[in-house]
Amino acid sequence: MKILVVDDEPAIVDLINLNLQLEGFESISCNNGFDAIKIAKSQNPDLILLDIMMPGLDGFQVCKALQKLNIPIILLTARNSIKDKLCGLELGADDYITKPFDNRELIARIKTVLRRVNKYSSKDESSIAAGPISINLMERKVHIDGREVFLTPKEYDLLLLFIENQRKVFSRENILESVWGYEYMGDSRTVDMHIQRLRRKLGDYSVFIKTVFSIGYKFEVNYEA
C-alpha cells in the first residue's frame, strides 16, 4: 500500500519513510500542504500521514481540502490539546498522533486504520441498504433515493455501523471504539457533532437516527417525525 508522508521536518520524513519501507509499505513524501493536495489527487495514496503545523497551508486546511477524496488521514503534531484533536477529527481525520511518537505505535495505528477502511474488501456483498439509503462497500459511496451524497470518512463509517446494526443501541463510548478504532482520550462530544452532521446530510431520513435518552443512539428505518 502507498502512504503519503507530509511534514516540513526532513528528519521526521526520513525516519517515517524508513519505518514504512521496513514494514513493506510504499512511501511518497512532500513538505508542504500545497504539494500534499496535488500528490493526493494525482497518486491516490491509501493513507496520508499529515503534519498540522506547516507553512502555507496547515494540516487542518489540507484535511478539509481532501475530504471528498475519501482517503484516510492520520494527523501528526506537537500540539496535544483536546480542541486541536476535535478539530482534526471533525474534519474527517481518522486518527491523531502527538509528537514525539514511538515508531512502533505509528505503524500499529497505520495498520489499524487501513484494516478498518478495508475491512469489507473481502466480503462477497458489494452493497448494503436500509430503506432509501444504499452503500457501495467497494467504492465507499452512499446514495439516498438514488442520489449520491458526499460523506466524510468518519460519517461514512458511522452510517455503515448503524445500518449494519439496525435497532442496536450504541453508547457514545461504543461508537468511539467502533468507528475510531482505539480508546479515545478526550471528550466524547465528537460523536454528537458527527451525528448532527450526518443527520443533516440524511435530510428527511435523519429521523432514522434515534437518540436514546441517557445512553446514546440507534438506527431504525421508519418515517416517524
Salt bridges, closest charged atoms under 4 A:
ASP7 OD2 - LYS99 NZ 2.74
GLU9 OE2 - LYS99 NZ 3.80
GLU23 OE1 - LYS111 NZ 2.96
ASP51 OD1 - LYS99 NZ 3.22
ASP84 OD1 - ARG79 NH2 2.89
ASP94 OD2 - LYS154 NZ 2.85
ASP95 OD1 - ARG109 NH1 2.94
ASP102 OD1 - ARG104 NE 3.05
GLU105 OE2 - ARG109 NH2 2.92
GLU139 OE1 - LYS141 NZ 3.58
GLU155 OE1 - LYS201 NZ 2.73
ASP157 OD1 - ARG140 NH2 3.25
GLU164 OE2 - LYS123 NZ 3.42
ASP187 OD2 - ARG189 NE 3.37
ASP192 OD1 - ARG172 NE 2.90
GLU220 OE1 - LYS218 NZ 3.49
